[in-house]
Amino acid sequence: MKCEFCGNEFSNKTSLNSHQKTAKYCLELRNEQVTTLYSCEHCKKGFTKPFHLQRHQEICKTIDANTLLNLKSIEHENIELKNEQIIYKKEIENMRIAYEKKLSLKDRIIKKIRLECEKKLSEQKLIIEEQKIIIKEFQDDQRKQNKDLTDRIQSMAEKAIAKPSTLNQNTTNQIINNMMPITDAHLQEHVQNLNPVHVQNGASGYAKYALEFPLKDMIVCTDFQRRSCKYKDENGNVVSDPEMTKITKRLFSAIKERNEELINEYSSELQAKWRAMNDSGNQDMDEEESAIFSSQTNQTLEFALEVLSQKRQASEMADGMRPDLFYGFVRELAAGCYKSEK
């Protein structure tokens, strides 16, 4: 059954009537005065039912002692809580100090690593700059040597071309008669005079070697434009050598092993420089420095490839073939041994 005032439900009419007569909140909803038939002898608090009074008195009788115990317990708990707070604050402070120490140590480590990195980068840049200087000096030296030799040969060629291209027969015979025969043994004797500079200068270097050592005063160019020359063979017979094909084959056959040895050494040196430059890398370079670095490494590699090509062509000349190196060599050899009419 449901109370029409507060909405609570009850199992029977008796319970509903009791509720409506004694329930304070229900009476207050109806604005009716609550009649307290029972009161507590300790606190004078009123109740509408005896069992409510009885339940209250069980608590009210011991409230003073329990309150005291509770207050003491609360005070003790507060003291413990304060002590825990103090300990906690100390732990927090210790953790803060330890954390600041770790941060300080980390900052020192980072600073040390940064300084070491900066030092290594500085050393790397210094190495790259030194390599640039070495390569530049090497290139400048090569250009200077090539220019000096080219100018010398050009001057000799111009003088030769400005005069009659053939010699007076008597003059030619007189020069040839005074020459010593060119023997294979004589060519072999001078092989050790072939040095890295001769090899590095290509056709000009080989011509310079021939004119200064094995063919010095032993060959004469009788017609510069046709590259025709004369010399004595090992039997003392005068040999006419159009285009200098025979003497070129003999000369390069004699120097073949020595030439390959020097070229291999020079090629290995260039390749080592190229690898060293690439191993050093181009890190931390700006765009301009990176372009210069790439250009220098490419030039070094090109030098190495050109030298290997020169090795092949020199070997072909020893077999009587005529690669590009042949024409440069005979032109400069002819210019060097040309004798004008006196």
C-alpha positions as CSV (number, residue, x, y, z in Angstrom):
1,M,0.0,0.0,0.0
2,K,1.3,3.5,-0.9
3,C,1.4,6.6,1.3
4,E,-0.6,9.3,-0.3
5,F,1.6,12.0,1.2
6,C,5.3,10.8,0.8
7,G,4.8,8.0,-1.7
8,N,6.4,5.2,0.3
9,E,4.9,1.8,0.0
10,F,3.9,-0.6,2.7
11,S,2.8,-4.2,2.9
12,N,-0.3,-3.7,4.9
13,K,-2.7,-1.1,6.3
14,T,-1.4,-1.2,9.8
15,S,2.1,-0.3,8.7
16,L,0.8,2.5,6.6
17,N,-1.2,4.0,9.5
18,S,1.8,3.7,11.8
19,H,3.9,5.4,9.3
20,Q,1.5,8.3,8.8
21,K,1.3,8.8,12.6
22,T,5.0,8.6,13.5
23,A,7.2,9.3,10.5
24,K,8.6,12.8,11.0
25,Y,9.3,13.5,7.3
26,C,5.8,12.5,6.4
27,L,4.3,14.6,9.1
28,E,6.4,17.6,8.0
29,L,5.1,17.2,4.4
30,R,1.6,17.6,5.8
31,N,2.7,20.5,8.0
32,E,1.6,18.6,11.1
33,Q,3.4,18.8,14.5
34,V,5.5,15.8,15.4
35,T,4.4,14.3,18.7
36,T,7.3,12.8,20.6
37,L,6.1,10.3,23.1
38,Y,9.5,9.2,24.1
39,S,12.7,11.2,25.1
40,C,16.3,10.4,25.9
41,E,17.3,10.9,29.5
42,H,20.8,11.8,28.5
43,C,20.3,14.3,25.7
44,K,16.5,14.9,26.0
45,K,16.1,14.1,22.3
46,G,12.5,13.0,21.4
47,F,11.3,10.0,19.5
48,T,7.9,8.8,18.3
49,K,8.6,5.1,18.8
50,P,10.2,3.3,21.7
51,F,12.5,1.1,19.7
52,H,14.0,4.3,18.1
53,L,14.7,5.6,21.6
54,Q,16.2,2.3,22.6
55,R,18.5,2.3,19.5
56,H,19.5,5.9,20.3
57,Q,20.3,5.3,23.9
58,E,22.7,2.5,23.1
59,I,24.8,5.2,21.3
60,C,24.1,8.1,23.6
61,K,25.2,6.2,26.8
62,T,28.8,5.8,25.6
63,I,29.2,8.9,23.5
64,D,31.5,10.7,26.0
65,A,34.0,7.9,26.3
66,N,33.9,7.1,22.6
67,T,34.2,10.7,21.7
68,L,37.3,11.1,23.8
69,L,38.9,7.9,22.3
70,N,38.0,9.1,18.9
71,L,39.5,12.5,19.5
72,K,42.7,10.9,20.8
73,S,42.8,8.6,17.9
74,I,42.3,11.5,15.5
75,E,45.0,13.5,17.2
76,H,47.4,10.5,17.0
77,E,46.6,10.0,13.3
78,N,47.2,13.7,12.7
79,I,50.6,13.5,14.4
80,E,51.5,10.5,12.3
81,L,50.2,12.2,9.2
82,K,52.4,15.2,9.9
83,N,55.4,13.0,10.5
84,E,54.7,11.2,7.2
85,Q,54.4,14.6,5.5
86,I,57.8,15.7,6.9
87,I,59.4,12.4,5.7
88,Y,57.7,12.7,2.3
89,K,58.9,16.3,1.9
90,K,62.5,15.2,2.8
91,E,62.3,12.4,0.2
92,I,60.9,14.9,-2.4
93,E,63.8,17.3,-1.6
94,N,66.4,14.5,-1.8
95,M,64.9,13.4,-5.1
96,R,65.0,17.0,-6.3
97,I,68.7,17.3,-5.3
98,A,69.5,13.9,-7.0
99,Y,67.6,15.0,-10.1
100,E,69.5,18.3,-10.3
101,K,72.8,16.5,-9.9
102,K,71.8,14.1,-12.8
103,L,70.8,17.1,-14.9
104,S,74.1,18.8,-14.1
105,L,76.0,15.6,-15.0
106,K,74.1,15.3,-18.2
107,D,74.8,18.9,-19.1
108,R,78.5,18.3,-18.5
109,I,78.5,15.1,-20.6
110,I,76.6,16.9,-23.5
111,K,79.0,19.8,-23.3
112,K,82.0,17.4,-23.4
113,I,80.5,15.5,-26.4
114,R,79.7,18.7,-28.2
115,L,83.3,20.0,-27.7
116,E,84.7,16.7,-29.0
117,C,82.4,16.8,-32.0
118,E,83.4,20.4,-32.7
119,K,87.1,19.4,-32.4
120,K,86.6,16.4,-34.8
121,L,84.7,18.6,-37.3
122,S,87.4,21.2,-37.1
123,E,90.1,18.5,-37.7
124,Q,88.1,17.1,-40.6
125,K,87.7,20.5,-42.2
126,L,91.5,21.0,-41.7
127,I,92.2,17.7,-43.4
128,I,89.9,18.6,-46.3
129,E,91.6,22.0,-46.6
130,E,95.1,20.3,-46.6
131,Q,93.8,17.9,-49.3
132,K,92.6,20.8,-51.4
133,I,96.0,22.5,-51.1
134,I,97.8,19.2,-52.0
135,I,95.6,18.6,-55.0
136,K,95.9,22.2,-56.1
137,E,99.7,22.1,-55.8
138,F,99.7,18.8,-57.7
139,Q,97.5,20.2,-60.4
140,D,99.5,23.5,-60.7
141,D,102.8,21.5,-60.8
142,Q,101.4,19.3,-63.6
143,R,100.1,22.3,-65.6
144,K,103.5,24.1,-65.1
145,Q,105.5,21.1,-66.3
146,N,103.1,20.5,-69.2
147,K,103.2,24.2,-70.2
148,D,107.0,24.4,-70.0
149,L,107.4,21.3,-72.1
150,T,104.7,22.3,-74.5
151,D,106.2,25.8,-74.9
152,R,109.6,24.3,-75.5
153,I,108.4,21.8,-78.1
154,Q,106.2,24.5,-79.7
155,S,109.1,26.8,-80.0
156,M,111.3,24.1,-81.5
157,A,108.5,23.2,-83.9
158,E,107.9,26.7,-85.0
159,K,111.6,27.1,-85.7
160,A,111.7,23.9,-87.6
161,I,108.6,24.7,-89.7
162,A,110.0,28.2,-90.5
163,K,113.0,26.6,-92.2
164,P,113.2,24.2,-95.1
165,S,111.6,20.9,-94.2
166,T,114.5,18.8,-95.7
167,L,118.2,18.9,-95.0
168,N,121.0,19.3,-97.4
169,Q,122.2,15.8,-98.2
170,N,125.8,16.5,-97.3
171,T,124.8,17.9,-94.0
172,T,122.5,14.9,-93.3
173,N,125.3,12.5,-94.1
174,Q,127.8,14.3,-91.9
175,I,125.4,14.3,-88.9
176,I,124.5,10.6,-89.4
177,N,128.1,9.5,-89.8
178,N,128.9,11.0,-86.4
179,M,126.1,9.1,-84.7
180,M,126.5,5.9,-82.7
181,P,124.4,2.9,-83.6
182,I,121.2,2.4,-81.6
183,T,121.3,-1.1,-80.2
184,D,118.7,-2.9,-78.0
185,A,121.3,-3.1,-75.3
186,H,121.8,0.6,-75.4
187,L,118.0,1.2,-75.2
188,Q,117.9,-1.2,-72.1
189,E,120.8,0.6,-70.4
190,H,118.7,3.8,-70.1
191,V,115.4,2.2,-69.0
192,Q,116.0,3.1,-65.4
193,N,116.3,6.8,-66.4
194,L,112.5,6.7,-67.1
195,N,111.0,8.3,-64.0
196,P,107.5,9.1,-62.7
197,V,107.6,12.7,-64.1
198,H,108.1,11.3,-67.6
199,V,105.1,9.0,-67.2
200,Q,102.9,11.7,-65.7
201,N,103.5,14.0,-68.6
202,G,102.3,11.5,-71.2
203,A,103.5,11.9,-74.8
204,S,105.6,15.0,-73.9
205,G,107.3,13.1,-71.0
206,Y,108.2,10.1,-73.1
207,A,109.6,12.3,-75.9
208,K,111.7,14.2,-73.2
209,Y,113.0,10.9,-71.9
210,A,114.0,9.7,-75.4
211,L,115.7,12.9,-76.3
212,E,117.6,13.2,-73.0
213,F,118.7,9.6,-72.6
214,P,118.6,6.7,-75.2
215,L,118.2,8.7,-78.4
216,K,120.3,11.7,-77.4
217,D,122.5,12.7,-80.5
218,M,121.6,9.3,-82.1
219,I,118.7,10.2,-84.3
220,V,117.9,13.1,-86.7
221,C,114.6,14.2,-88.1
222,T,115.1,14.9,-91.8
223,D,111.6,16.0,-92.6
224,F,109.6,17.5,-89.8
225,Q,106.3,17.6,-91.7
226,R,106.4,13.9,-92.6
227,R,108.0,12.9,-89.2
228,S,110.7,11.2,-91.2
229,C,114.0,10.4,-89.4
230,K,117.3,8.6,-89.8
231,Y,119.6,6.8,-87.4
232,K,122.1,3.8,-87.3
233,D,121.0,0.3,-86.4
234,E,123.1,-2.0,-84.3
235,N,125.1,-3.1,-87.4
236,G,126.0,0.5,-88.2
237,N,123.7,0.7,-91.2
238,V,121.7,3.9,-91.8
239,V,118.0,3.4,-91.3
240,S,115.3,5.6,-92.9
241,D,112.3,5.5,-90.6
242,P,109.2,7.3,-92.2
243,E,106.8,8.4,-89.4
244,M,109.2,7.0,-86.8
245,T,107.3,3.8,-86.5
246,K,110.3,1.5,-86.2
247,I,112.2,3.5,-83.5
248,T,109.0,4.1,-81.6
249,K,108.3,0.4,-81.4
250,R,111.9,-0.4,-80.3
251,L,111.8,2.3,-77.7
252,F,108.5,1.4,-76.1
253,S,109.4,-2.3,-76.2
254,A,112.5,-1.5,-74.2
255,I,110.6,0.5,-71.6
256,K,107.5,-1.6,-71.4
257,E,108.0,-3.3,-68.1
258,R,109.5,-0.2,-66.4
259,N,106.6,2.0,-67.8
260,E,103.9,-0.4,-66.5
261,E,105.6,-0.5,-63.1
262,L,105.6,3.3,-62.9
263,I,102.1,3.7,-64.2
264,N,100.8,1.1,-61.7
265,E,102.5,3.0,-58.8
266,Y,101.1,6.4,-60.1
267,S,97.6,4.9,-60.6
268,S,97.6,3.4,-57.1
269,E,98.7,6.7,-55.7
270,L,95.9,8.6,-57.5
271,Q,93.3,6.0,-56.5
272,A,94.5,6.1,-52.9
273,K,94.0,9.9,-52.9
274,W,90.6,9.5,-54.4
275,R,89.5,6.9,-51.8
276,A,90.9,9.0,-49.0
277,M,89.0,12.0,-50.1
278,N,85.8,10.0,-50.4
279,D,86.3,8.4,-47.0
280,S,86.7,11.8,-45.4
281,G,83.3,12.7,-46.8
282,N,81.7,16.0,-47.4
283,Q,79.8,16.3,-44.2
284,D,79.0,19.7,-42.7
285,M,79.9,21.4,-46.0
286,D,77.9,24.1,-47.6
287,E,76.8,23.8,-51.2
288,E,79.9,25.6,-52.6
289,E,82.4,23.5,-50.6
290,S,80.5,20.3,-51.5
291,A,80.7,21.2,-55.2
292,I,84.5,22.0,-55.0
293,F,85.0,18.7,-53.1
294,S,83.1,16.7,-55.8
295,S,85.0,18.4,-58.6
296,Q,88.4,17.6,-57.0
297,T,87.5,13.9,-56.4
298,N,86.2,13.6,-60.0
299,Q,89.4,15.2,-61.3
300,T,91.5,12.8,-59.3
301,L,89.5,9.8,-60.6
302,E,89.8,11.1,-64.1
303,F,93.6,11.3,-63.7
304,A,93.7,7.7,-62.6
305,L,91.6,6.6,-65.6
306,E,93.7,8.6,-68.0
307,V,96.9,7.0,-66.6
308,L,95.4,3.5,-67.1
309,S,94.5,4.4,-70.7
310,Q,98.1,5.6,-71.2
311,K,99.4,2.2,-69.9
312,R,97.3,0.4,-72.5
313,Q,98.3,2.7,-75.4
314,A,102.0,2.5,-74.5
315,S,101.7,-1.3,-74.6
316,E,100.0,-1.1,-78.1
317,M,102.9,1.1,-79.3
318,A,105.4,-1.6,-78.2
319,D,103.4,-3.9,-80.5
320,G,103.7,-1.5,-83.4
321,M,100.2,0.0,-83.2
322,R,99.3,3.6,-83.5
323,P,97.0,4.8,-80.7
324,D,96.5,8.6,-80.0
325,L,99.6,8.5,-77.7
326,F,101.7,7.5,-80.7
327,Y,101.0,10.7,-82.8
328,G,101.7,13.0,-79.8
329,F,104.9,11.2,-79.1
330,V,106.3,11.2,-82.7
331,R,105.3,14.9,-83.2
332,E,107.3,16.0,-80.1
333,L,110.2,13.6,-80.8
334,A,110.5,14.9,-84.4
335,A,110.5,18.5,-83.1
336,G,113.2,17.7,-80.6
337,C,115.6,16.0,-83.0
338,Y,115.0,18.1,-86.1
339,K,118.3,19.6,-87.4
340,S,118.1,22.6,-89.6
341,E,120.5,23.2,-92.5
342,K,123.7,25.1,-91.5
